[in-house]
Amino acid sequence: MTTASSNAHVGATMSDRAFSAIAAIAKAEAGLVLPAGKMTMVQSRLRKRLIAIGFTNFDDYVELVSSRDGDGERKSMISALTTNVSHFFREGHHFTILREQVLPPLLLRARRGERIRIWSAGCSSGQEPYSIAMCLLTAAPDIARYDLRILATDIDEAILAKAQEAIYSRQQSTGIPEDLQRAYLQPGPSSDTVRIAKPVRDLVTLRQLNLLGPWPMRHPFDAIFCRNVVIYFDAQTQAALWPRFHAALSPQGWLFLGHSERVSETAHGLFSSMGMTAYRSGPSIATTATG
């Protein structure tokens, strides 16, 4: 393999063969679907990886990530190809459902001593689980007394490290309502940053997890947020996920998807629609009555 330390020496273009190999690895490792129209994007993002490790062309890079010695770089490649876009209180209708329909019965159960768990699957840099945690604290300021926690997972270890820091620019925090900003934000390390307050952070456990791999969680979840994640998977991969989500939910547990995602027809009977991209485990009343 030939290497270089200068951007000028990195091959300008990716061959069809190299792109096909990278797309195949991304599909196998993380379920990512990379059609030919994404070649320019893939080339741009991975050129930075070539520079970082001193490679001059994509063919050598493919050789590395296809080898046993390339495990670490395969993870970095997936990280580079993953779109990590997140906002606080994104798709606000889900948080309205969370506050008005999901949390009241869950808090009653928590106060009876029951175990309550919420999963943010594909949590990116942490805005989603911290938004959920703010809702929990607002509804029950004494929430730390109860067995109610949020698991936040992502395939990308680098983005999880950012979520663990819980430091965001003031621009990123504008999606947080002002009353919650006053209650749950602290000054960050610089004048243009803020940090999520410890009571919010303490409700969230961050873990690396590939949705296509084993799920080691032993107990069911009462709500799962998996938003703007499955859109990057093909229909076959999505179809395999629906029964896994169903199995991971408690009876009548909630599943929230992204605005352009829908539970597929292959999951008929597993979930009932409760509004825009909001579902509950189990068939609808109408389906049960006519089934």
Protein Blocks (a to p, Z undefined) as FASTA:
>chain_A
ZZdfbfklpcfbdcfklmmmmmmmmmmmnopacdfklmmmmmmmmmmmmmmnopabfklm
mmmmmpmklmmmmmmmmmmmpccdddehiakllmmmmmmmmmmmmmmmmmnopacdddde
hklnolmmmmmmmmmmmmmmmlmmpccddddddfblklmmmmmnopacfklmmmpcfklm
mmmpccdfbfkbccddfklmmmpccddddfklccfbfbdcfbdcdehklmmpcfklmmmm
mmmmmmmpcehiacdddfkbccdfklgojaccebehiacedddfklmmmZZ
